Amino acid sequence: MVFFRSCTQNRHKLPSGRQNWKVTPESRARKEPNTMCETRQTTETPLWITPEERCPRGPVALYTTFRAEGVCAGAMLEITGLGMFRAYLNGVRVGEDYLTPGCNDYDAYVRVFTYPVGALLRAGEDNLLTVWLGDGWYRGRYGIDKAEASGGCVWGDRYLLSAQLYFPDGSDSARVPVVTTTDVTHWRARTTPLISTSVYDGEVWDFTRPCRDGYACVPAGGTLPETRVYAPGAPVRLHGIREAVRLRTPAGETVLDFGENLAGILRVTGALPHGKTLVMEHGELLQDGCFCRDNLRTARAALTVTGDGAERVLEPLFTYFGFRYVRLSGLSPQENDRLRFQALILSSAGECTLSFSCDRPEPGALIAAARRGQLANFMDIPTDCPQRDERLGWGADAWIFAGTACYLSDCRAFYEKYLNDLRIEQVRYYAGDLPMYTPSLKGEAGAGGAGWADVGVLLPWTLYERYGSREALERHYPLMKTYTDCLLAREAGRGLIRGAFTFGDWLAGDGMTPQSRDGGTEHDYITNLFLWRDLSVCSSAAAALGNSADVCRYEAAADRVRRAFLDEYFTPGGRLCVDTQTAHVLSLAFRLYRTREAVSDGLARRLARDLWVMKTGFLGTPFLLPVLFDCGMDDAAYRILFRRTPPGWLYELDMGATTFWERWNSLLPDGHLSGTGMNSLNHYAYGSVCEALVSRIAGLLPESPGWDMARIQPHPGAALHRLDMAFESPRGRFEIGWRVGRDAAFTVSGRVPEGVRARVILPDGTAYQDISGDFRFRCAPLPALVHPFGPDTPLADIVENPEAAALMRRLLPRAYAIVTGDEPDLLALTPRALTSLAFLGISESQLTAFGDGLKRISTFREEEKA
């Protein structure tokens, strides 16, 4: 990845023209992203220009005509504009990027895009270059709770353009721009059919409005963006097109259904009757069969078009929507039927690098939902949601999902830009701290606090673990170090930080009410656990970079915090005193405890008391299943994963979700929204579960930075008997397939990329070292994988299995009626434990008969028998 922080300083040191850069800091055979960046050598940076004052306010088009002489091949257009720009040369769109120049703190830098345009030029003829400008994030409404009248112009209130068209090859004279905004007198401005545009509210078009022309352009005065970056990062591109299914709702509405929740825009093809207005409102769901957009808060999220009778293909230019459904109003059903509607899926995410299938549909559906969430929320920045009046780069959401994201696609270029933005925020506005979200709207966001600001430490380290770039780690180490030192200043040698702000275990199920935003885990516990984690990570990063002084400093601080933390939150025997699921999970995930066994046992007890109902929130959930698998509680992990009642991932699927929700109860069992104030149906944070599907159930994990070494340790269960997975890692393609046979024997096979060494660990503990290339291993039968039931199985599992439940209903009818009726807390017990409850009257012979019957039940399904 090549990222020039200030190309006004660097570009003259580089060769001009189109350069394909492949940067490999290490000499290892690592697959690096082939990042194309444009460099140039010209005598000046083109000026910013803007329409003259008398030009009507609103989106505008700036244009110039010029004559191209000679050979046009190799011609390049270097361009940027604010708020957003879209360029056309001789009526043909330039480039494939959307929402340019992207979202960042424009006071810090503006990205410049360079496009080859030789094929669009007409040699020896007059050519027309037109650039449309819209509000975008720069001057449009942006931020939480921003009113339409006062929520815009965070960075500026003028439309700005800087562009030049040049030939980069040949003699020095050929490098002089053919067209440049510095020659401002050659540029004119005109109004357009685009009346208004807003990232949140959508666009309004009127093709009957006469366009006014002939306005001059002038050099933009005042404070202007100075630093220009000549690398696009991960631009927003088209990722797919979906056709609409038309619905007629009980309310008589005409609604388009695109089959899945997505982020992007509509493409409308056809002729709108002259003078008639079509309004297309976007929403995520139906309520009682009717269109609903109540959870979008103040975002209008509409495309409004007044037609002139002409045939055209219309797409919004400077906005995007999060939606599955679109309500049409303003035209008759017959007029709607003459139009074609398509959804264009937009995203900054890379091509998918993961394929996954198994003998049950749900895990694959979860992977697909995570991928859709990634596409929808990788929109130049890692947003929390794509639909309502927010769409901000929240820190917790970014790092929580990063592990999953790095399995789904190559995320280096995308996260590189985000981390660069974090460092800018840290230096410009937060004196070493980090904001809740980035960009912070010029310091408007509060400090993130534990779990949110830690993105500045945890995300760079995740990228180092996944991609192994020492150069990238070194580049982001100042971000990590500055934030960690900021925490140490608060800790001030006392061992603990007290009373600091944090959102806590956001939206956990153990809050005071079902709609509580704050979970039940003590805030100081979370703050100090993340403090210790940041110190440990920074120590590891310093070691990787050879910074021994920082290693010693951070290790000493981590030891001090560890001792104070253990004294504060653990008994001398090792029991954790903060008795929540998240408290136990984070302790185990971050390896901060007196004894692992004591905390693992405490988590097992906590889950049993909660009847294995997941109560973790944003901070606990990403680690829940990995911790359970790592601690040998595979049954509990599968029990939670395949839970079909709320809260749970499969509950969301059963309710029709195609992306992950913001809340575990976003939709109630009756299908209605649980609330509209903060209720996104495309919130990818809980999609982090997919990291466990790949790293634990399929079993593929990196054992050294960048996949030089890997671990393959599958965790099969009675719920899954077949799995196939392939992953395109930075070092090549991994393939894993495993099977559980009718006899409960386990077989795993696959392929490890050339040059990579893997350690393969079977479910019975057998390990094979230094595996490369094709492999196949088998272990002795593990009966519990096919016959999981017995007298020591929790009743919660027995009543969920139809055959086992029927057996209990027949042999232990009174016990069955009680545990499924008035005393569900007994579901945490086992059949053997029921014999100690005298009021149930279960004899040893009954228990033996029931236990023997349970052992004969097989979960080996018909699919495997075939």
Secondary structure, DSSP 8 states (H G I E B T S, - for coil): ----S-HHHHGGGS-SEEEEE---SSSS------EEEEE---SS----EEE-TTS-SS-EEEEEEEEB-S--TT-EEEEEEESEEEEEETTEE-SS-BSTT-SS-TTT-EE-EEEE-GGG--BTSEEEEEEEEE-HHHHS--STT--TTTS--SS-SS-EEEEEEE--SSSGGGGS-SEETTSGGG-EEEE-SEEEEETTTEEEEETTS-----EEEEE--SS----EE---SS-BEEEEEEE-EEEE-TT--EEEEEEEEEEEEEEEEEE--TT-EEEEEEESEEETTEEE-GGGTT---EEEEE--S-EEEE--SS--EEEEEEEEESS-HHHHHTSEEEEEEEES---B-EEEEESSHHHHHHHHHHHHHHHHHBSSSB-S-SSSS----BHHHHHHHHHHHHHHB--HHHHHHHHHHHHHHHHHTSTT--BSBSS-TTTTS-B--TTTTTHHHHHHHHHHHHH--HHHHHHHHHHHHHHHHHHHHHHTTSS---S-----STT-TTSSSTT-SS-SS-HHHHHHHHHHHHHHHHHHHHHHTT-HHHHHHHHHHHHHHHHHHHHHHB-TT--BSS-SHHHHHHHHHHT-SS-HHHHHHHHHHHHHHTTT-----TTTHHHHHHHHHHTT-HHHHHHHHT--SSSSHHHHHHTT-SS--SSTTSB-TTS-BS-SSS--S--GGGGGHHHHIIIIII-EEESSGGGSEEEE----BTTB-EEEEEEEETTEEEEEEEEE-TT--EEEEEEE-TT-EEEEE-TTS-EEEEE-EEEEEEE---GGGT---STTS-HHHHHHSHHHHHHHHHHSHHHHHHHTTT-GGGGGS-HHHHTT-GGG---HHHHHHHHHHHHH-----HHHH-
